[in-house]
Amino acid sequence: MAAPSGAASCEDFAEFQELLRVMRTIDDRIVHELNTTIPTASFVGKIDAGQTCRELHQSLTDAHTSRERIIKNCIAQTSSVVKTLREEREKAQDDVSLLKQLRKEQTKV
């Protein structure tokens, strides 16, 4: 069970949350994954439990790494937008729409 490999869009927060939810599927179904990975007594000789456990571990590691990369990337992107908006806000302190946009981006971070 692999994580989605598509590029994450950080601009739409709901879309980003949905992507993270999908990427968490392997974690949410860990009991099921373990039950299907570890062989029952009747299949012990037919399946290499060590290999299937290593594959499950690799899947978990890949999913966590991918999620971490996407989260850090979105934090960096949004922080950059916040920095730019702060600089613009300093120049135009009377711009209420700019302040609202800045607050929205700060909330995202």
N, CA, C and O atoms as a GROMACS GRO file, in nm:
protein
  436
    1MET      N    1   0.084  -0.116   0.000
    1MET     CA    2   0.000   0.000   0.000
    1MET      C    3   0.089   0.123   0.000
    1MET      O    4   0.147   0.158   0.103
    2ALA      N    5   0.101   0.188  -0.111
    2ALA     CA    6   0.191   0.300  -0.125
    2ALA      C    7   0.116   0.432  -0.112
    2ALA      O    8  -0.005   0.438  -0.132
    3ALA      N    9   0.190   0.535  -0.077
    3ALA     CA   10   0.134   0.668  -0.066
    3ALA      C   11   0.121   0.729  -0.204
    3ALA      O   12   0.198   0.695  -0.294
    4PRO      N   13   0.025   0.820  -0.223
    4PRO     CA   14   0.014   0.887  -0.350
    4PRO      C   15   0.140   0.966  -0.380
    4PRO      O   16   0.200   1.024  -0.290
    5SER      N   17   0.180   0.966  -0.504
    5SER     CA   18   0.306   1.032  -0.537
    5SER      C   19   0.284   1.166  -0.606
    5SER      O   20   0.381   1.231  -0.646
    6GLY      N   21   0.159   1.209  -0.621
    6GLY     CA   22   0.131   1.334  -0.689
    6GLY      C   23   0.182   1.453  -0.612
    6GLY      O   24   0.202   1.446  -0.490
    7ALA      N   25   0.203   1.563  -0.683
    7ALA     CA   26   0.250   1.685  -0.620
    7ALA      C   27   0.137   1.744  -0.534
    7ALA      O   28   0.021   1.744  -0.575
    8ALA      N   29   0.172   1.792  -0.420
    8ALA     CA   30   0.073   1.848  -0.329
    8ALA      C   31   0.049   1.994  -0.362
    8ALA      O   32   0.142   2.070  -0.389
    9SER      N   33  -0.078   2.032  -0.359
    9SER     CA   34  -0.114   2.170  -0.377
    9SER      C   35  -0.136   2.231  -0.240
    9SER      O   36  -0.224   2.186  -0.165
   10CYS      N   37  -0.059   2.330  -0.207
   10CYS     CA   38  -0.068   2.390  -0.074
   10CYS      C   39  -0.165   2.507  -0.071
   10CYS      O   40  -0.200   2.558   0.036
   11GLU      N   41  -0.210   2.551  -0.188
   11GLU     CA   42  -0.296   2.668  -0.193
   11GLU      C   43  -0.436   2.639  -0.142
   11GLU      O   44  -0.495   2.722  -0.074
   12ASP      N   45  -0.490   2.523  -0.174
   12ASP     CA   46  -0.622   2.484  -0.128
   12ASP      C   47  -0.605   2.396  -0.004
   12ASP      O   48  -0.567   2.279  -0.015
   13PHE      N   49  -0.634   2.452   0.112
   13PHE     CA   50  -0.609   2.382   0.237
   13PHE      C   51  -0.694   2.255   0.250
   13PHE      O   52  -0.646   2.154   0.301
   14ALA      N   53  -0.818   2.260   0.205
   14ALA     CA   54  -0.906   2.142   0.212
   14ALA      C   55  -0.849   2.030   0.126
   14ALA      O   56  -0.852   1.913   0.165
   15GLU      N   57  -0.798   2.064   0.009
   15GLU     CA   58  -0.736   1.964  -0.079
   15GLU      C   59  -0.612   1.904  -0.013
   15GLU      O   60  -0.588   1.784  -0.022
   16PHE      N   61  -0.534   1.989   0.052
   16PHE     CA   62  -0.414   1.943   0.122
   16PHE      C   63  -0.451   1.847   0.235
   16PHE      O   64  -0.388   1.743   0.252
   17GLN      N   65  -0.554   1.881   0.311
   17GLN     CA   66  -0.600   1.793   0.419
   17GLN      C   67  -0.647   1.659   0.364
   17GLN      O   68  -0.620   1.555   0.424
   18GLU      N   69  -0.718   1.661   0.252
   18GLU     CA   70  -0.766   1.537   0.192
   18GLU      C   71  -0.647   1.451   0.147
   18GLU      O   72  -0.649   1.329   0.165
   19LEU      N   73  -0.545   1.513   0.090
   19LEU     CA   74  -0.426   1.440   0.048
   19LEU      C   75  -0.360   1.372   0.168
   19LEU      O   76  -0.320   1.256   0.160
   20LEU      N   77  -0.348   1.445   0.278
   20LEU     CA   78  -0.289   1.386   0.399
   20LEU      C   79  -0.375   1.271   0.452
   20LEU      O   80  -0.322   1.170   0.499
   21ARG      N   81  -0.507   1.286   0.446
   21ARG     CA   82  -0.596   1.179   0.491
   21ARG      C   83  -0.574   1.053   0.408
   21ARG      O   84  -0.567   0.942   0.463
   22VAL      N   85  -0.563   1.069   0.278
   22VAL     CA   86  -0.540   0.954   0.190
   22VAL      C   87  -0.403   0.892   0.219
   22VAL      O   88  -0.389   0.770   0.219
   23MET      N   89  -0.304   0.976   0.244
   23MET     CA   90  -0.169   0.927   0.269
   23MET      C   91  -0.159   0.855   0.404
   23MET      O   92  -0.066   0.778   0.425
   24ARG      N   93  -0.253   0.880   0.493
   24ARG     CA   94  -0.253   0.816   0.624
   24ARG      C   95  -0.321   0.680   0.623
   24ARG      O   96  -0.324   0.612   0.726
   25THR      N   97  -0.375   0.639   0.511
   25THR     CA   98  -0.451   0.515   0.504
   25THR      C   99  -0.374   0.396   0.558
   25THR      O  100  -0.429   0.315   0.632
   26ILE      N  101  -0.248   0.385   0.522
   26ILE     CA  102  -0.169   0.269   0.568
   26ILE      C  103  -0.155   0.270   0.721
   26ILE      O  104  -0.155   0.164   0.783
   27ASP      N  105  -0.144   0.387   0.780
   27ASP     CA  106  -0.135   0.396   0.926
   27ASP      C  107  -0.269   0.361   0.990
   27ASP      O  108  -0.275   0.292   1.092
   28ASP      N  109  -0.377   0.411   0.929
   28ASP     CA  110  -0.510   0.386   0.984
   28ASP      C  111  -0.550   0.240   0.975
   28ASP      O  112  -0.633   0.192   1.053
   29ARG      N  113  -0.493   0.168   0.880
   29ARG     CA  114  -0.529   0.028   0.858
   29ARG      C  115  -0.416  -0.066   0.902
   29ARG      O  116  -0.404  -0.176   0.848
   30ILE      N  117  -0.335  -0.025   0.997
   30ILE     CA  118  -0.217  -0.102   1.035
   30ILE      C  119  -0.255  -0.241   1.089
   30ILE      O  120  -0.185  -0.338   1.061
   31VAL      N  121  -0.363  -0.252   1.166
   31VAL     CA  122  -0.402  -0.382   1.219
   31VAL      C  123  -0.436  -0.475   1.104
   31VAL      O  124  -0.394  -0.591   1.102
   32HIS      N  125  -0.511  -0.426   1.008
   32HIS     CA  126  -0.544  -0.507   0.891
   32HIS      C  127  -0.417  -0.546   0.815
   32HIS      O  128  -0.401  -0.661   0.774
   33GLU      N  129  -0.328  -0.449   0.796
   33GLU     CA  130  -0.203  -0.477   0.725
   33GLU      C  131  -0.120  -0.584   0.796
   33GLU      O  132  -0.064  -0.672   0.732
   34LEU      N  133  -0.113  -0.575   0.927
   34LEU     CA  134  -0.039  -0.675   1.003
   34LEU      C  135  -0.105  -0.813   0.993
   34LEU      O  136  -0.037  -0.914   0.979
   35ASN      N  137  -0.237  -0.814   1.000
   35ASN     CA  138  -0.308  -0.942   0.991
   35ASN      C  139  -0.290  -1.008   0.855
   35ASN      O  140  -0.286  -1.131   0.845
   36THR      N  141  -0.278  -0.929   0.751
   36THR     CA  142  -0.260  -0.988   0.618
   36THR      C  143  -0.113  -1.013   0.587
   36THR      O  144  -0.083  -1.088   0.494
   37THR      N  145  -0.022  -0.953   0.660
   37THR     CA  146   0.121  -0.970   0.636
   37THR      C  147   0.178  -1.090   0.710
   37THR      O  148   0.256  -1.168   0.654
   38ILE      N  149   0.139  -1.106   0.834
   38ILE     CA  150   0.192  -1.215   0.916
   38ILE      C  151   0.110  -1.341   0.887
   38ILE      O  152  -0.012  -1.340   0.904
   39PRO      N  153   0.175  -1.447   0.844
   39PRO     CA  154   0.101  -1.568   0.806
   39PRO      C  155   0.042  -1.641   0.926
   39PRO      O  156   0.097  -1.639   1.036
   40THR      N  157  -0.072  -1.705   0.902
   40THR     CA  158  -0.132  -1.790   1.005
   40THR      C  159  -0.053  -1.920   1.010
   40THR      O  160   0.034  -1.944   0.926
   41ALA      N  161  -0.084  -2.003   1.107
   41ALA     CA  162  -0.010  -2.129   1.125
   41ALA      C  163  -0.014  -2.216   1.000
   41ALA      O  164   0.084  -2.284   0.971
   42SER      N  165  -0.123  -2.215   0.926
   42SER     CA  166  -0.134  -2.300   0.807
   42SER      C  167  -0.050  -2.249   0.690
   42SER      O  168  -0.022  -2.325   0.597
   43PHE      N  169  -0.008  -2.121   0.692
   43PHE     CA  170   0.070  -2.065   0.583
   43PHE      C  171   0.216  -2.038   0.620
   43PHE      O  172   0.290  -1.983   0.539
   44VAL      N  173   0.258  -2.075   0.739
   44VAL     CA  174   0.392  -2.043   0.787
   44VAL      C  175   0.500  -2.091   0.690
   44VAL      O  176   0.596  -2.017   0.665
   45GLY      N  177   0.490  -2.209   0.636
   45GLY     CA  178   0.592  -2.262   0.547
   45GLY      C  179   0.586  -2.206   0.407
   45GLY      O  180   0.683  -2.219   0.332
   46LYS      N  181   0.476  -2.143   0.369
   46LYS     CA  182   0.456  -2.096   0.232
   46LYS      C  183   0.493  -1.949   0.212
   46LYS      O  184   0.519  -1.906   0.100
   47ILE      N  185   0.496  -1.874   0.319
   47ILE     CA  186   0.522  -1.730   0.310
   47ILE      C  187   0.640  -1.695   0.398
   47ILE      O  188   0.651  -1.742   0.512
   48ASP      N  189   0.728  -1.612   0.345
   48ASP     CA  190   0.844  -1.564   0.422
   48ASP      C  191   0.798  -1.445   0.505
   48ASP      O  192   0.792  -1.332   0.456
   49ALA      N  193   0.766  -1.469   0.631
   49ALA     CA  194   0.714  -1.364   0.719
   49ALA      C  195   0.813  -1.249   0.735
   49ALA      O  196   0.774  -1.133   0.740
   50GLY      N  197   0.941  -1.282   0.742
   50GLY     CA  198   1.043  -1.178   0.756
   50GLY      C  199   1.043  -1.083   0.637
   50GLY      O  200   1.051  -0.961   0.655
   51GLN      N  201   1.033  -1.138   0.518
   51GLN     CA  202   1.032  -1.056   0.396
   51GLN      C  203   0.905  -0.971   0.389
   51GLN      O  204   0.912  -0.853   0.355
   52THR      N  205   0.791  -1.030   0.420
   52THR     CA  206   0.666  -0.953   0.412
   52THR      C  207   0.663  -0.843   0.518
   52THR      O  208   0.608  -0.736   0.495
   53CYS      N  209   0.721  -0.869   0.634
   53CYS     CA  210   0.730  -0.765   0.738
   53CYS      C  211   0.825  -0.654   0.694
   53CYS      O  212   0.797  -0.536   0.717
   54ARG      N  213   0.937  -0.690   0.631
   54ARG     CA  214   1.028  -0.588   0.579
   54ARG      C  215   0.959  -0.501   0.474
   54ARG      O  216   0.977  -0.379   0.470
   55GLU      N  217   0.879  -0.564   0.388
   55GLU     CA  218   0.806  -0.489   0.286
   55GLU      C  219   0.704  -0.395   0.349
   55GLU      O  220   0.688  -0.281   0.305
   56LEU      N  221   0.634  -0.443   0.452
   56LEU     CA  222   0.538  -0.358   0.524
   56LEU      C  223   0.612  -0.242   0.590
   56LEU      O  224   0.566  -0.127   0.583
   57HIS      N  225   0.724  -0.270   0.653
   57HIS     CA  226   0.803  -0.164   0.716
   57HIS      C  227   0.848  -0.063   0.612
   57HIS      O  228   0.842   0.058   0.638
   58GLN      N  229   0.893  -0.109   0.496
   58GLN     CA  230   0.936  -0.018   0.390
   58GLN      C  231   0.819   0.068   0.342
   58GLN      O  232   0.837   0.187   0.316
   59SER      N  233   0.702   0.009   0.329
   59SER     CA  234   0.583   0.085   0.289
   59SER      C  235   0.550   0.194   0.390
   59SER      O  236   0.520   0.307   0.353
   60LEU      N  237   0.557   0.158   0.518
   60LEU     CA  238   0.532   0.256   0.624
   60LEU      C  239   0.635   0.368   0.620
   60LEU      O  240   0.601   0.486   0.631
   61THR      N  241   0.761   0.331   0.606
   61THR     CA  242   0.869   0.430   0.602
   61THR      C  243   0.852   0.523   0.482
   61THR      O  244   0.866   0.644   0.495
   62ASP      N  245   0.821   0.466   0.366
   62ASP     CA  246   0.800   0.547   0.246
   62ASP      C  247   0.683   0.643   0.263
   62ASP      O  248   0.691   0.760   0.224
   63ALA      N  249   0.574   0.593   0.322
   63ALA     CA  250   0.456   0.677   0.343
   63ALA      C  251   0.488   0.792   0.438
   63ALA      O  252   0.449   0.906   0.413
   64HIS      N  253   0.558   0.762   0.546
   64HIS     CA  254   0.593   0.866   0.643
   64HIS      C  255   0.688   0.969   0.581
   64HIS      O  256   0.672   1.090   0.602
   65THR      N  257   0.785   0.922   0.506
   65THR     CA  258   0.880   1.013   0.442
   65THR      C  259   0.809   1.103   0.341
   65THR      O  260   0.835   1.224   0.336
   66SER      N  261   0.722   1.046   0.264
   66SER     CA  262   0.647   1.123   0.164
   66SER      C  263   0.559   1.228   0.232
   66SER      O  264   0.555   1.343   0.188
   67ARG      N  265   0.489   1.189   0.337
   67ARG     CA  266   0.404   1.284   0.410
   67ARG      C  267   0.487   1.396   0.470
   67ARG      O  268   0.450   1.513   0.461
   68GLU      N  269   0.599   1.360   0.530
   68GLU     CA  270   0.685   1.462   0.591
   68GLU      C  271   0.736   1.561   0.487
   68GLU      O  272   0.740   1.681   0.512
   69ARG      N  273   0.776   1.509   0.371
   69ARG     CA  274   0.827   1.594   0.264
   69ARG      C  275   0.719   1.692   0.217
   69ARG      O  276   0.746   1.811   0.199
   70ILE      N  277   0.598   1.642   0.198
   70ILE     CA  278   0.489   1.727   0.150
   70ILE      C  279   0.453   1.832   0.255
   70ILE      O  280   0.431   1.948   0.220
   71ILE      N  281   0.447   1.793   0.380
   71ILE     CA  282   0.414   1.887   0.487
   71ILE      C  283   0.520   1.996   0.497
   71ILE      O  284   0.487   2.115   0.503
   72LYS      N  285   0.647   1.957   0.498
   72LYS     CA  286   0.754   2.056   0.507
   72LYS      C  287   0.756   2.148   0.386
   72LYS      O  288   0.783   2.267   0.400
   73ASN      N  289   0.728   2.093   0.268
   73ASN     CA  290   0.723   2.174   0.147
   73ASN      C  291   0.612   2.279   0.157
   73ASN      O  292   0.633   2.395   0.122
   74CYS      N  293   0.495   2.238   0.204
   74CYS     CA  294   0.384   2.332   0.216
   74CYS      C  295   0.410   2.437   0.324
   74CYS      O  296   0.372   2.553   0.308
   75ILE      N  297   0.474   2.397   0.431
   75ILE     CA  298   0.510   2.495   0.535
   75ILE      C  299   0.606   2.599   0.476
   75ILE      O  300   0.591   2.719   0.500
   76ALA      N  301   0.704   2.553   0.401
   76ALA     CA  302   0.800   2.645   0.340
   76ALA      C  303   0.732   2.738   0.240
   76ALA      O  304   0.758   2.858   0.239
   77GLN      N  305   0.644   2.683   0.156
   77GLN     CA  306   0.573   2.766   0.058
   77GLN      C  307   0.487   2.870   0.126
   77GLN      O  308   0.490   2.988   0.090
   78THR      N  309   0.409   2.827   0.223
   78THR     CA  310   0.318   2.919   0.290
   78THR      C  311   0.394   3.021   0.373
   78THR      O  312   0.353   3.137   0.380
   79SER      N  313   0.503   2.982   0.434
   79SER     CA  314   0.586   3.077   0.510
   79SER      C  315   0.644   3.183   0.418
   79SER      O  316   0.654   3.300   0.456
   80SER      N  317   0.680   3.144   0.298
   80SER     CA  318   0.730   3.239   0.200
   80SER      C  319   0.622   3.340   0.162
   80SER      O  320   0.649   3.459   0.149
   81VAL      N  321   0.501   3.291   0.144
   81VAL     CA  322   0.389   3.380   0.111
   81VAL      C  323   0.364   3.476   0.227
   81VAL      O  324   0.341   3.595   0.206
   82VAL      N  325   0.369   3.425   0.350
   82VAL     CA  326   0.349   3.509   0.469
   82VAL      C  327   0.455   3.618   0.475
   82VAL      O  328   0.425   3.734   0.504
   83LYS      N  329   0.579   3.582   0.449
   83LYS     CA  330   0.688   3.680   0.452
   83LYS      C  331   0.664   3.790   0.348
   83LYS      O  332   0.680   3.908   0.378
   84THR      N  333   0.625   3.750   0.228
   84THR     CA  334   0.597   3.848   0.123
   84THR      C  335   0.481   3.939   0.162
   84THR      O  336   0.488   4.061   0.144
   85LEU      N  337   0.376   3.881   0.216
   85LEU     CA  338   0.260   3.960   0.258
   85LEU      C  339   0.294   4.055   0.372
   85LEU      O  340   0.244   4.167   0.377
   86ARG      N  341   0.380   4.011   0.463
   86ARG     CA  342   0.422   4.100   0.573
   86ARG      C  343   0.497   4.222   0.518
   86ARG      O  344   0.477   4.335   0.562
   87GLU      N  345   0.585   4.195   0.420
   87GLU     CA  346   0.659   4.305   0.359
   87GLU      C  347   0.565   4.402   0.289
   87GLU      O  348   0.581   4.524   0.300
   88GLU      N  349   0.466   4.349   0.218
   88GLU     CA  350   0.367   4.434   0.152
   88GLU      C  351   0.283   4.510   0.255
   88GLU      O  352   0.249   4.626   0.235
   89ARG      N  353   0.251   4.443   0.364
   89ARG     CA  354   0.170   4.505   0.470
   89ARG      C  355   0.243   4.623   0.533
   89ARG      O  356   0.180   4.723   0.568
   90GLU      N  357   0.374   4.612   0.549
   90GLU     CA  358   0.452   4.722   0.605
   90GLU      C  359   0.446   4.845   0.515
   90GLU      O  360   0.449   4.958   0.564
   91LYS      N  361   0.437   4.823   0.385
   91LYS     CA  362   0.431   4.934   0.289
   91LYS      C  363   0.292   4.994   0.281
   91LYS      O  364   0.277   5.114   0.260
   92ALA      N  365   0.189   4.911   0.298
   92ALA     CA  366   0.052   4.958   0.286
   92ALA      C  367  -0.027   4.914   0.409
   92ALA      O  368  -0.105   4.819   0.403
   93GLN      N  369  -0.007   4.984   0.520
   93GLN     CA  370  -0.068   4.945   0.646
   93GLN      C  371  -0.220   4.968   0.650
   93GLN      O  372  -0.288   4.912   0.736
   94ASP      N  373  -0.272   5.048   0.559
   94ASP     CA  374  -0.416   5.076   0.558
   94ASP      C  375  -0.495   4.976   0.474
   94ASP      O  376  -0.618   4.983   0.469
   95ASP      N  377  -0.427   4.884   0.408
   95ASP     CA  378  -0.493   4.788   0.320
   95ASP      C  379  -0.552   4.672   0.402
   95ASP      O  380  -0.480   4.582   0.445
   96VAL      N  381  -0.684   4.677   0.422
   96VAL     CA  382  -0.753   4.577   0.504
   96VAL      C  383  -0.755   4.441   0.434
   96VAL      O  384  -0.740   4.338   0.500
   97SER      N  385  -0.772   4.439   0.303
   97SER     CA  386  -0.776   4.310   0.231
   97SER      C  387  -0.640   4.239   0.240
   97SER      O  388  -0.634   4.116   0.246
   98LEU      N  389  -0.533   4.317   0.239
   98LEU     CA  390  -0.399   4.259   0.253
   98LEU      C  391  -0.382   4.198   0.392
   98LEU      O  392  -0.323   4.091   0.406
   99LEU      N  393  -0.435   4.265   0.493
   99LEU     CA  394  -0.429   4.213   0.630
   99LEU      C  395  -0.508   4.083   0.641
   99LEU      O  396  -0.462   3.988   0.704
  100LYS      N  397  -0.626   4.078   0.580
  100LYS     CA  398  -0.706   3.956   0.582
  100LYS      C  399  -0.633   3.840   0.513
  100LYS      O  400  -0.634   3.728   0.562
  101GLN      N  401  -0.572   3.869   0.402
  101GLN     CA  402  -0.497   3.766   0.329
  101GLN      C  403  -0.379   3.717   0.411
  101GLN      O  404  -0.350   3.597   0.416
  102LEU      N  405  -0.309   3.811   0.478
  102LEU     CA  406  -0.196   3.776   0.563
  102LEU      C  407  -0.242   3.684   0.677
  102LEU      O  408  -0.178   3.583   0.705
  103ARG      N  409  -0.352   3.719   0.742
  103ARG     CA  410  -0.404   3.637   0.853
  103ARG      C  411  -0.443   3.498   0.805
  103ARG      O  412  -0.419   3.398   0.873
  104LYS      N  413  -0.504   3.491   0.687
  104LYS     CA  414  -0.544   3.362   0.631
  104LYS      C  415  -0.422   3.273   0.609
  104LYS      O  416  -0.424   3.154   0.643
  105GLU      N  417  -0.315   3.329   0.553
  105GLU     CA  418  -0.194   3.252   0.528
  105GLU      C  419  -0.124   3.212   0.658
  105GLU      O  420  -0.069   3.103   0.668
  106GLN      N  421  -0.127   3.303   0.756
  106GLN     CA  422  -0.068   3.270   0.886
  106GLN      C  423  -0.143   3.155   0.953
  106GLN      O  424  -0.082   3.070   1.018
  107THR      N  425  -0.273   3.152   0.936
  107THR     CA  426  -0.353   3.044   0.992
  107THR      C  427  -0.318   2.912   0.926
  107THR      O  428  -0.314   2.808   0.993
  108LYS      N  429  -0.292   2.914   0.797
  108LYS     CA  430  -0.253   2.793   0.726
  108LYS      C  431  -0.123   2.733   0.782
  108LYS      O  432  -0.112   2.612   0.800
  109VAL      N  433  -0.027   2.820   0.808
  109VAL     CA  434   0.101   2.773   0.861
  109VAL      C  435   0.080   2.708   0.994
  109VAL      O  436   0.175   2.661   1.056
   0.00000   0.00000   0.00000
